[in-house]
C-alpha cells in the first residue's frame, strides 16, 4: 500500500494553488475573469489538440484514460512532466489584481446621474454659461473622487484577504522510462496532466483527479458542493454514469482529505479545473442590481423632464413674449435647476460614510458602494443552513434502545467505539460524529478508558461503519466488538436486538419496524447512529470485515445539528425588519425543517429542488415565495431560484461561502460571504462579513437602511423643491415682461441649496427606516415630487401675490426687487422643506443635527444676501419691509400644507 506524506496548508484550509510561480499566470480583474488557457495534453503520439478533462476522466476506464493521457500507473518521467508544464502552463487559478485608481475614476463616470450632469455642463458651455459649466464640472469631479476613494479603500481591505498559502503535493515520477517510480513532494503549481498523485489524511487535493485506488477515502468538499460532512470516494474500473455531477471516483481541486488514502491520475490543472471554472463565471456581465434599477429609473425621469423643459421655455417665451434665442441661457438654467447637481456627491458620500462606519464597527467590508443600498432594500435573504442557522457539527439529542426507550448505556458503548477507533486507527482527528458522541459521553460521566482497546477497523465509506475491539473489565478470554455506523448497514449485520437486558431474535418484521423508525426519525431531522456489540473468543490474529456478523443491536444514538448561538435572535431581527429568509440547502428536508423549528422559524411546506425542476421564471418565483425551505438543492438550483426571485421584482440577497455558491452570489442583487470563504467566493461577493453570522447581516441591513433613508430624504426634498421652482419659473416667465430670475441668480441659488444638501450625507435617519426595505422606487418618487412640487409652486404663486401687494403699498418696484424677493423666498422654502421632510433627528447627542443646521444657514443666506454688498452685483435689491411680514404668513401656510401632506405620504417621519 502506498502511504503518502501530508501536504496540508499551515491553517488546514483548502487552497487551490501555491503562491510560488515559475511563470506568470493569467490575471483577472475584480469584476472580469479571464478564461482558462490550460489544457490537457494528448498522448505522445497524438497531436497537442487531443485533450481530456473531468468529463472524460469520469467516463473512461482507467486504462483508456491513461492511454489517452500518455501516462501510466508508474507516473510520468521528469522530462515529459517538464515538457507538459512548459506547454500547458502552471497549475494555478487566475490571479487577481486591483484596478488602478484612474481606472476606478473613469469607471465611475458611467453613473447615469454623472452622465446627465456632464451633458448639462456641455450645453451650458455651448451657450456661454461658463459659471454653470464650471460648477457642474467640479461637482462631477468631487463625486467621482469620493466614489473611487471609497471603492479603493474596500479594495485594499480585500487585498489583505487574498492569501494563497504555498503547499505541496506528493507525486510519483521517474527519472527516465526504465527507472522505478519515486514519490516526492513538489509545489502544486508544477503538477501536470498525467501525473500520479498520492493522497493521505489532511492533504489538499491539488488538481482534478481520477482515482486509481483508494482505501477508506473520504474528502471534505463543502467549498465545492456545500456538503457539510465528508464524502466517500473510491476507485471504479467500469465507466460509471457520466451524468453524476459529483462522481465518486473523481476528486476535485479545492477539497481536502478527511480520512483514508488514495492514488489519483491528474486529469485537469490550472484554469481547466472545476475550482477555476468559478472564476470564469465572474467574467459574465452582471444584471442590473436594485440600486442600478432605481438610479436608472430616476435618472430617466429627470432626463425626460430636462429634455422637455428648455424647448417649452423657448416656445412659450417666443409665443407669449416674442423673445427669441436670448432666453436660451435662462432655459438651460431652468433645466439645471431641475437637476439635483449634488446627487452623485451626496449618494457617494452617504454610501461611503455608511460603508466606513460598517467596516469600523461591524467588521463588514462593502466592496461595491451601491451594495449598501441593496442591503437596505433587501426583501429576501437566501442562505444555506449549515454554518449560518446551524454550526458545522452535530450534537447528541438522545440515546435509545431497540424499543425506543431511553438508554444511556447505548451512548456509553458508542463512546467506547469512537475512542478506541480513533486511538488504534491513528486517525489525524475525530470526525464530527465521533466528537459529538465523545462530548455527550463525557458530560454523562462515561469513561471509555474503563475498557482496554485491542484493535480497530476504521470507518469505511462503502460499508458505512467502524468497529473497535475491546476487552471488558473482568471478562478474561473474551473480546467485545463495538460496531457503530449507518443504521441500515449495522442492522444488516445484526442477528439479535437487546432491550431491558434481554436479547431477542431480530426477525424480518422487527427489522422492518426498526427501519421504519429510522426513516421516521430521519424525516424529523435527526441522524441515527446504530450501535451493536458482539463477544468473540480472545485471539491475537487480525480482525477483518468478516468478523462483523451476528451482532447484537443495542440501540441508536440520535444526533441533530448544533444550532448557531445567535441564529434565533438574528432571524427575529430580520423578520422585524421585513426581510424574509429562504433556506436553500442540499440537506434532507427533515433536517432543514427541524433546524427551522428549533429556531422558531416556521418551515411551512418544505419543497425539494427536484419538485421545482420543471418550473422557471415567474412560476418558480411564485412557488418559492410561499416556502421557507428548499432542500436537496444543487448549486445550479440555488442560482436558478435566486435569479427567479430577483426577476419577479424582489430585491434578493444570497449568503454563501463556497465555490458552489458563486453562481448564486452572482445572480443575487447583493452577494454576501464571510471572510473565511474560499477566495473565488470572496471575489464574487459584494459584501464580506467578519464572521459567518446572521447578526452581522442584521447590522449590515441596518446600515444600508440608514444610508438609503438619507438618500431617499435627499431625493424627496431636492426633486420636489426643484420641480416647484421650475413650474413657478415657467409660469412667471410667461406672466412677466422680464426674466423671473437671471441665470447668475439661478446658479447662486442652486449653489447655496447644493451646499446645504451635503448635510444629508452626515444625517442619521430615525429608527423608523428599519421597519421595512428602503428601496428607491422611481414611481413612488414621481408621485411624491409631483404632490410636493405643486405645493411648492403654490407657495411661489402666493409669494408673487404677497410681493405685488407689498410693492404696490410701498410704491416701489423693478426687476431687482422681484429677483431679490423670489431669491429669498426660494431659499426659505427650501430650508423649510429640509426641516419638515428630513429623515433624521433634530438633535444628535444634545446638539443640533446636521440638516437643521444646514437649513438654518440656508435661511440666513436667503435673508441677508440681497441686503449685503453682494446683492447689487447679482442684480438684487432689498424688498420693502412689508414683504417680509407677508412672506412669514406665506411660509406659515406652506409649512402647514407640508405637514399635512407629510402625514399622508410619509407617516413614519418625525
Secondary structure by P-SEA (a helix, b strand, c coil): cccccccccccccccccccccccccccccccccccccbbbbccccccccccccaaaaacccaaaaaaaaccccccccaaaaaaaaaaccccccbbbbbbcaaaaaaaacccaaaaaaaaaaaaaaaacaaaaaaaaaaaaaaaaaaaaaaaaaaaaaaaaaccccccccbbbbbccccccbbbbbcccccccccbbbbbccccccccbbbbccccbbbbbcccccccccbbbbbbbcccccccccccccccccccccccccccccccccccccccaaaaaaacccccccaaaaaaaaaaaaaaaaaaacaaaaaaaaaacccccccaaaaaaaaaaaacccaaaaaaaaaaaaaaaaaaacccccccccaaaaaaaaccbbbbbcccccccccccccccccccccccaaaaaaaaaaaaaaaaaaccccccaaaaaaaaaaaaaccccccccccccccccccccbbbbbbbccccccbbbbbbbccaaaaaaaccccccccbbbbbcaaaaaaaaaaaaaaaaabbbbbbbbbbbccccccccccccccbbbbcbbbbbccccccaaaaaaaaaaaacbbbbbbccccaaaaaaaaaaacccccccccccccccccaaaaaaaaaaccccccccaaaaaaaaaaaaaaccbbbbbbccccaaaaaaaccbbbbcccccaaaaaaccbbbccccaaaaaaaaaaaaaaaaaaaaaaaaaaaaaaaaaaaaaaaaaacccccccaaaaaaaaaaaaaaaccccccccccccccccccccaaaaaaaaaaaaaaaaaaaaaaaaaaaaaaaaaccccaaaaaaaaaaaaaaaaaaaaaaaccccccccccccaaaaaaaaaaaaaacccccccccccbbbbccaaaaaaaaaaaaaaaaaaaaaaaacccccc
